[in-house]
């Protein structure tokens, strides 16, 4: 078993925002491996976030971002359970980062379920024509089309887009990390992007 120092615990706490005991436990379970401990905490955070997603959100903030050229701006209404959390730096930073992401990535919908069926059917029709032209076997079309729809969602749905500050993670992952850190349900209530 690896020796876990106070510096190791402090480093993990600074990166994740968890308490000292939780950081120590994560490092012990990961045998002192910082990266593995972070992954384990992130997985535990996703489970926690899923369990909190049904709780009512009545408070929140509006995050804004105006690009340096003053030709693009975005706003996001970010909701949480209590005004205490709405006033925290983590929550306000998330709202700002989401507004920045919206300005940069121009999402059209919040999530796949929000895309109108007519739009999805039009995309599926385009994919069917492409597959027919490419000569792909018809029995494979359903699986290929499902994959293409998922890719389309990752391009136009805010929560499924790769996060602009870390494209190895989705916006949904970033929101869930904050849920795990603050211990409350957090939801994007609405968003808007303006351009000149």
C-alpha positions in Angstrom: 0.0 0.0 0.0 1.3 3.4 -1.0 2.0 6.1 1.6 -0.5 8.9 1.3 0.8 12.3 2.3 -1.0 15.4 3.4 0.2 17.1 0.2 -1.4 14.3 -1.9 -4.7 14.8 -0.1 -4.5 18.6 -0.5 -3.7 18.2 -4.2 -6.7 16.0 -4.8 -8.9 18.3 -2.8 -7.9 21.3 -4.9 -8.6 19.5 -8.2 -12.0 18.0 -7.1 -13.4 20.1 -4.3 -14.1 17.1 -2.1 -13.5 17.0 1.7 -10.3 15.8 3.3 -11.7 12.5 4.5 -13.2 11.8 1.1 -10.0 12.6 -0.7 -8.0 10.4 1.7 -10.4 7.5 1.2 -10.3 7.9 -2.6 -6.5 7.9 -2.6 -6.4 4.8 -0.3 -8.7 3.0 -2.7 -6.6 4.0 -5.6 -3.4 3.0 -3.8 -2.1 6.6 -4.0 -2.7 7.0 -7.7 -4.0 10.6 -8.1 -5.5 10.0 -11.6 -7.3 6.8 -10.6 -8.6 8.6 -7.4 -9.9 11.4 -9.6 -11.6 8.9 -11.9 -13.2 7.1 -9.0 -14.5 10.4 -7.5 -15.9 11.4 -10.9 -17.7 8.1 -11.3 -19.1 8.4 -7.8 -20.1 12.0 -8.6 -22.1 10.9 -11.7 -24.1 8.4 -9.5 -24.7 11.2 -7.0 -25.8 13.6 -9.7 -28.2 11.0 -11.2 -29.8 10.5 -7.7 -30.3 14.3 -7.3 -31.8 15.0 -10.8 -35.4 14.6 -9.6 -35.2 17.2 -6.9 -36.9 20.6 -7.5 -34.9 23.6 -8.7 -36.3 26.9 -7.6 -33.3 29.2 -7.4 -30.4 30.0 -9.7 -28.6 32.7 -11.7 -28.3 34.0 -15.2 -24.8 33.6 -16.6 -23.7 35.9 -19.4 -20.8 36.1 -21.8 -20.0 38.8 -24.4 -17.2 38.0 -26.8 -14.4 40.5 -27.1 -15.5 41.7 -30.5 -19.0 42.6 -29.0 -20.7 40.7 -31.9 -21.6 37.5 -30.1 -23.2 37.2 -26.7 -24.9 34.3 -24.8 -27.1 34.0 -21.7 -27.9 30.9 -19.7 -30.5 30.5 -16.9 -28.9 27.9 -14.5 -31.2 26.6 -11.8 -30.4 25.0 -8.4 -32.3 24.0 -5.3 -31.2 26.8 -2.9 -30.2 30.4 -3.0 -27.1 29.5 -0.9 -25.8 27.4 -3.7 -26.8 30.0 -6.3 -24.4 32.4 -4.6 -21.4 30.1 -4.6 -18.4 30.7 -6.8 -18.6 27.2 -8.3 -22.2 27.8 -9.4 -21.5 31.3 -10.8 -18.4 30.0 -12.6 -20.4 27.2 -14.1 -23.1 29.7 -15.4 -20.4 31.8 -16.9 -18.6 28.9 -18.5 -21.9 27.6 -20.0 -22.6 31.0 -21.4 -19.1 31.1 -22.9 -19.7 27.6 -24.4 -23.0 28.6 -25.9 -21.4 31.7 -27.5 -18.7 29.5 -29.0 -20.5 26.3 -29.9 -24.0 27.7 -30.9 -26.2 24.8 -29.6 -29.7 24.8 -31.0 -31.4 22.5 -28.4 -30.7 21.5 -24.8 -30.8 17.8 -25.3 -31.8 15.1 -27.8 -35.4 14.9 -26.5 -35.8 18.6 -27.3 -35.1 18.2 -31.0 -38.5 18.3 -32.9 -39.4 14.9 -34.4 -39.7 16.6 -37.8 -36.1 17.7 -37.7 -34.9 14.2 -36.6 -37.0 12.6 -39.4 -35.4 14.9 -41.9 -31.9 14.0 -40.7 -32.8 10.3 -40.9 -34.1 10.8 -44.4 -30.8 12.4 -45.4 -28.8 9.6 -43.8 -30.9 6.9 -45.6 -30.1 8.6 -49.0 -26.4 8.7 -48.1 -26.4 5.1 -47.2 -28.3 4.1 -50.3 -25.8 6.1 -52.4 -22.9 4.5 -50.6 -24.3 1.0 -51.2 -24.4 0.0 -47.6 -26.5 -3.1 -46.8 -30.1 -2.2 -45.7 -29.9 -4.4 -42.7 -27.2 -2.2 -41.2 -29.0 1.1 -41.8 -30.9 1.3 -38.5 -27.6 1.0 -36.5 -25.8 3.4 -38.7 -28.6 5.9 -38.6 -28.9 5.7 -34.8 -25.1 6.4 -34.6 -25.4 9.4 -37.0 -28.4 10.8 -35.0 -26.3 10.6 -31.8 -23.4 12.4 -33.6 -25.9 15.0 -34.8 -27.1 15.5 -31.2 -23.5 16.0 -30.1 -23.2 18.8 -32.6 -26.5 20.7 -31.9 -27.5 19.8 -28.3 -25.9 21.8 -25.5 -25.6 19.0 -23.0 -24.2 16.5 -25.5 -21.6 18.9 -27.0 -17.9 18.6 -26.2 -17.1 21.3 -23.6 -15.1 24.1 -25.2 -12.7 24.3 -22.3 -12.1 20.5 -22.3 -13.3 18.7 -25.4 -12.6 15.3 -23.8 -15.8 15.9 -21.7 -19.4 16.9 -22.6 -21.2 19.8 -21.1 -23.4 17.2 -19.3 -20.2 15.9 -17.6 -19.2 19.3 -16.5 -22.7 20.0 -15.0 -22.7 16.6 -13.2 -19.2 17.4 -11.7 -20.6 20.5 -10.2 -23.7 18.6 -8.9 -21.4 16.1 -7.2 -19.3 18.9 -5.7 -22.1 21.1 -4.3 -24.5 18.3 -3.5 -27.6 19.8 -5.2 -29.5 19.3 -8.4 -28.4 21.7 -11.1 -30.2 22.2 -14.4 -29.9 24.4 -17.4 -33.4 26.1 -17.5 -32.9 27.9 -20.8 -30.3 29.6 -22.9 -30.0 32.1 -25.7 -27.3 33.3 -28.2 -27.3 36.6 -30.0 -25.1 37.7 -32.9 -24.7 40.9 -34.9 
